[in-house]
Amino acid sequence: MSGRWRTLRGGAVLVLAATGLVVTGPAQPAAAAGQRGAAFVFNYAYDQPVGTSYTPTGGNQYNSTSPGSPNNRIRHVATGSYEVEMPGLVGFGATHATAYGSDAVDCVAGDTEAPTYSLVSVQCLNAAGSLVDHAFSLSFTNVNEPWPGQQMAYMEVESTGVIWTTRHVNSGGGLSTVTRNGAGYVVRIPGLGSRSGHVQVTSAHPSSRCKVNSWSPYGSDELVEVTCRHRGRFAYTEDAPFILTYVNQQNILGLPAGAPPAGHESAYAWAYQPPPADYTYWDYQYSTSGRGAAGSHYAVGGYLMTFSGVRTSNGNAQVTATGYGPEFCATYGWRFSLVYVQCYNPDGTQVDAGFTVAFTGP
């Protein structure tokens, strides 16, 4: 499947061609001061009547353009389909969506550019590929100067491997490029090479799931390998567009990290080798408390990540499956200092799998 499922409101329409060619209109003007930043929502009222909208309460949402009174709105468009309006944030941003619940569902996200807001379309699908009404966690950022001194890159990669300059941000400078490794994509991010860091990936097309295979430095650059698979029992590899975010010692929204209200409590970890018992991470982890992460593997496919000293009762959690198999993962809760993760086979049965998990507080 090729192309992406978004449009430009008040501008040119992006055409989805069967060949994978994406025809774009003129480049969007630079956003005015105060129009770049980040937002997140937790869609807990997912079963509201189609056509209705609501604003999540309390710490279930955040918008850097109105931090004291965020007014993001979620609209139930159709079965399994939602629109999230984020006022004040203008221009391309990285969108990541993670299904919330204890069933085998995952969500995809694609953004729409408008003059005074960003509109993110989210679709949630079960293991068989059917649209289902479902809770989800969504993050959005179009920060182009992340927290000083920290590394961050995000981009949309087309199904053909093209990365448009207007849909790419890299604190290391330079446009990322893509080569193919068999059925997968290898994204080369200039200037951010590190033997640590964190990656989140979200498919930008409802026919596919995308996941992180690996990431590692290559000289001064970072190489991130991604594979997309057709959803369904056989989960064969296919070309698909996806959103990728890479950070190092930073939250995935590019916001100042630290204790509120000056900063945002933040953490990430990589469960790269699911063990049969409790375990602790020493590499590929970060937390604003400085106390790292500890994981508990308590059931087939069931994990509990503890970020000691980081309050996760409010905020946003994102999860991406890792490795070369067809597994996918979701979250089914975050509170206190904990984030719960559940991983599945393509047929919806629970399975042990690697994953990355990131948390950002309001």
C-alpha positions in Angstrom: 0.0 0.0 0.0 1.4 3.4 -0.9 0.6 7.0 -0.2 -0.6 8.7 3.0 -4.0 9.6 4.2 -4.0 13.3 4.9 -4.8 16.5 3.1 -3.9 20.2 3.3 -6.8 22.4 4.5 -6.8 25.8 3.0 -4.0 24.8 0.6 -3.1 22.2 -2.0 -4.4 18.7 -1.8 -1.9 15.8 -1.4 -2.7 13.2 -4.0 -2.4 9.5 -3.2 -1.2 7.8 -6.4 -1.3 4.1 -6.9 2.4 4.1 -7.8 3.4 5.6 -4.5 4.2 9.0 -6.0 3.0 11.8 -3.7 2.2 15.1 -5.5 2.7 18.1 -3.2 1.6 21.7 -3.3 4.0 24.5 -2.6 6.0 24.4 0.6 4.2 25.7 3.6 5.4 29.1 5.1 7.3 29.0 8.3 5.1 29.0 11.4 4.9 32.2 13.3 6.3 32.5 16.9 4.2 30.5 19.3 2.8 28.2 16.7 5.4 25.5 17.2 5.2 23.2 20.2 3.7 19.9 21.3 0.4 18.4 22.5 -1.0 15.1 23.6 -4.4 13.5 24.4 -5.8 10.4 25.9 -9.0 9.3 24.1 -10.8 7.7 27.0 -14.4 8.5 25.8 -13.9 6.5 22.6 -17.5 5.2 22.5 -19.3 8.5 22.2 -21.9 8.8 19.4 -20.4 9.3 16.0 -20.3 13.0 15.1 -19.8 14.2 18.7 -16.7 15.9 20.2 -15.3 16.3 23.7 -12.3 17.8 25.4 -10.4 15.4 27.7 -10.2 16.4 31.3 -7.2 17.3 33.5 -3.9 15.6 32.8 -5.4 13.5 30.0 -4.3 16.3 27.6 -1.7 19.0 27.1 -1.0 21.8 24.6 2.1 23.9 24.9 0.3 26.9 23.3 -2.2 26.9 26.2 -0.6 24.9 29.0 -2.8 26.3 31.8 -6.1 25.5 29.9 -5.5 23.1 27.0 -8.5 22.8 24.7 -7.6 19.9 22.4 -10.8 18.3 21.1 -11.5 14.7 20.0 -14.2 14.0 17.4 -15.6 10.5 16.8 -15.9 10.5 13.0 -16.9 6.9 12.3 -16.4 3.5 13.6 -12.8 3.3 14.7 -12.0 6.7 13.2 -11.3 9.9 15.2 -10.0 13.5 14.6 -8.0 15.3 17.2 -7.8 19.1 16.8 -4.9 20.8 18.5 -5.3 24.6 18.4 -2.4 26.9 18.0 0.0 24.3 16.6 0.7 25.0 12.9 2.7 23.0 10.4 3.9 19.4 10.0 4.5 17.5 13.2 5.4 14.0 14.3 2.3 12.0 15.4 2.4 8.8 17.4 -0.6 6.8 18.4 -0.8 3.8 20.7 -3.9 1.7 21.4 -5.0 1.6 25.1 -6.5 -1.6 26.5 -6.0 -5.3 27.1 -7.2 -6.4 23.6 -5.2 -6.8 20.4 -5.8 -3.4 18.7 -3.3 -1.0 17.3 -3.8 2.6 15.9 -2.3 4.6 13.0 -2.1 8.4 12.7 -1.9 11.0 10.0 -1.9 14.8 10.3 -3.6 17.6 8.4 -2.1 21.0 8.0 -4.4 24.0 8.6 -3.8 27.8 9.0 -4.4 28.0 12.8 -4.4 24.4 14.1 -3.2 20.8 13.5 -5.8 18.1 12.9 -4.7 14.5 13.4 -6.7 11.6 12.1 -6.5 8.4 14.1 -7.8 5.0 13.1 -7.8 1.9 15.4 -8.0 -1.6 14.0 -8.2 -5.1 15.5 -5.9 -8.0 14.6 -8.1 -8.9 11.6 -7.9 -5.4 10.2 -11.4 -4.2 11.1 -12.0 -0.7 12.4 -13.1 -0.7 16.0 -14.0 2.1 18.5 -11.1 2.1 20.9 -9.2 4.2 23.5 -5.8 5.5 22.4 -2.9 7.7 23.5 -1.8 10.3 20.9 1.3 12.6 20.9 2.1 15.4 18.5 5.1 17.7 18.2 6.3 20.2 15.7 9.1 21.6 17.9 12.0 22.5 15.6 14.4 23.5 18.3 14.3 20.8 21.0 15.3 21.4 24.6 18.8 23.0 24.3 21.7 20.5 24.1 19.5 17.5 23.4 19.3 15.4 20.2 16.0 15.0 18.3 14.9 14.1 14.8 11.4 13.3 13.4 10.1 12.8 9.9 7.5 11.2 7.7 8.9 8.5 5.4 6.9 7.8 2.3 6.2 4.3 1.2 8.8 4.9 -1.6 11.4 5.9 0.9 11.2 9.6 0.1 11.6 12.1 2.9 10.3 15.6 2.1 12.3 18.6 3.5 8.9 20.1 4.7 8.1 17.0 6.7 11.5 16.6 8.5 13.2 18.0 11.5 16.8 17.2 12.7 18.6 18.9 15.5 21.9 17.6 14.0 21.3 19.3 10.7 20.9 17.8 7.3 18.1 15.8 5.6 17.7 12.2 6.6 17.9 9.7 3.7 16.5 6.2 3.2 17.9 3.0 1.6 16.4 -0.4 1.4 17.5 -3.5 3.3 15.4 -6.3 1.8 11.8 -5.5 2.6 12.8 -2.9 5.2 13.8 0.7 5.3 17.1 2.0 6.7 16.8 5.6 7.7 20.1 7.5 8.0 19.9 10.5 10.4 22.9 12.9 9.9 24.8 14.1 12.9 23.0 12.1 15.6 25.1 8.9 15.9 25.0 7.4 19.4 25.1 4.0 21.1 21.9 4.9 23.0 18.8 6.9 22.3 15.2 6.0 21.7 12.9 5.4 18.7 9.1 5.5 18.2 7.5 4.5 14.9 3.8 4.8 13.9 2.3 3.6 10.6 0.7 6.4 8.5 -1.6 4.0 6.6 -4.4 1.8 8.0 -3.5 -1.3 6.0 -0.1 -1.6 7.7 1.7 -1.9 11.0 5.3 -0.6 11.2 7.9 -1.4 13.9 11.6 -0.7 14.7 14.0 -3.5 13.9 17.2 -1.8 15.2 19.1 1.4 15.6 22.8 2.1 15.9 25.5 4.6 15.0 27.3 4.7 11.7 30.1 7.2 12.1 28.5 10.5 13.1 25.0 9.4 11.8 22.3 7.2 13.3 20.9 4.3 11.3 17.3 3.2 12.2 15.9 0.1 10.5 12.1 -0.1 10.1 9.8 -2.8 8.6 6.1 -2.5 7.8 3.8 -5.5 7.5 0.3 -5.9 6.2 -2.1 -6.4 9.0 -3.8 -9.8 9.2 -2.8 -13.3 10.1 0.0 -13.7 7.5 1.5 -10.2 8.2 3.6 -10.2 5.0 6.0 -7.3 4.6 4.9 -4.4 2.4 5.9 -0.8 1.6 4.0 1.8 3.7 4.5 5.4 4.9 5.4 5.9 8.6 6.3 8.5 11.2 9.6 8.1 13.0 11.0 10.0 16.0 14.5 9.6 17.4 15.6 11.2 20.6 18.6 10.9 23.0 18.3 11.9 26.7 15.1 13.8 25.8 11.3 13.2 25.7 9.8 12.4 22.3 7.9 15.8 22.3 11.1 17.9 22.4 9.8 19.7 25.5 12.0 20.8 28.5 12.5 17.8 30.8 12.4 18.1 34.5 10.2 18.7 37.5 6.9 20.6 36.8 6.0 23.4 36.2 9.3 24.4 34.6 9.8 21.0 32.9 8.0 17.8 32.0 8.7 14.5 33.7 10.0 12.2 31.1 11.3 8.7 30.6 12.0 6.0 28.0 13.3 2.4 27.9 13.9 -0.4 25.5 12.9 -4.0 26.4 15.2 -5.7 23.9 15.3 -9.2 25.3 12.2 -10.3 27.2 13.4 -12.5 30.1 11.5 -15.0 32.2 11.7 -12.9 35.4 12.1 -9.3 36.6 14.9 -7.4 35.0 16.6 -3.9 35.0 17.8 -1.8 32.0 21.2 -0.2 32.0 21.4 1.0 28.4 18.9 2.7 26.1 17.0 4.2 29.0 16.4 7.7 30.4 14.4 9.3 33.1 14.2 12.8 34.6 14.6 11.2 38.1 17.9 9.7 37.1 16.9 6.4 38.6 16.5 4.5 35.4 13.9 1.9 34.5 13.0 -1.6 35.8 10.9 -4.1 33.9 8.7 -6.9 35.2 7.7 -9.7 32.9 4.7 -11.3 34.7 2.8 -13.1 31.9 3.1 -14.1 28.3 3.3 -10.8 26.5 2.7 -8.8 29.6 5.1 -6.2 31.0 5.2 -3.6 33.7 7.8 -0.9 33.3 8.7 1.1 36.4 10.3 4.5 36.1 11.1 5.2 39.8 10.7 8.8 40.8 8.7 9.7 37.7 5.0 10.4 38.3 3.1 8.8 35.4 -0.4 9.3 36.8 -1.0 12.1 34.2 0.8 12.4 30.8 1.3 10.4 27.6 2.7 7.0 26.9 3.8 5.6 23.5 4.8 2.0 22.7 6.5 0.5 19.6 7.3 -3.1 19.0 10.9 -3.9 18.2 12.7 -6.8 16.4 12.3 -8.5 13.1 9.2 -10.5 13.7 5.5 -9.5 13.0 4.6 -8.7 16.7 2.9 -5.5 17.7 2.4 -3.9 21.2 0.0 -1.6 23.0 -0.4 0.0 26.4 -3.1 -0.8 28.9 -2.4 1.9 31.5 0.1 4.2 33.2 -0.1 5.5 36.8 2.1 6.2 39.8 5.6 5.4 38.2 4.4 2.6 36.0 3.6 1.9 32.4 1.9 -1.3 31.4 2.6 -3.0 28.0 1.0 -5.9 26.2 2.3 -7.5 23.0 0.5 -9.7 20.4 1.0 -12.0 17.4 -0.7 -10.9 14.2 -3.6 -13.3 15.0 -4.2 -11.4 18.3 -2.8 -14.0 20.7 -0.4 -12.7 23.4 3.3 -13.2 22.8 6.6 -12.1 24.3 8.2 -9.4 22.2 10.7 -6.5 22.4 9.4 -3.0 22.6 10.3 0.7 23.2 8.2 2.7 25.7 8.2 6.5 26.2 6.5 8.7 28.7 6.0 12.5 28.8 4.3 14.3 31.5 2.1 17.5 31.2 
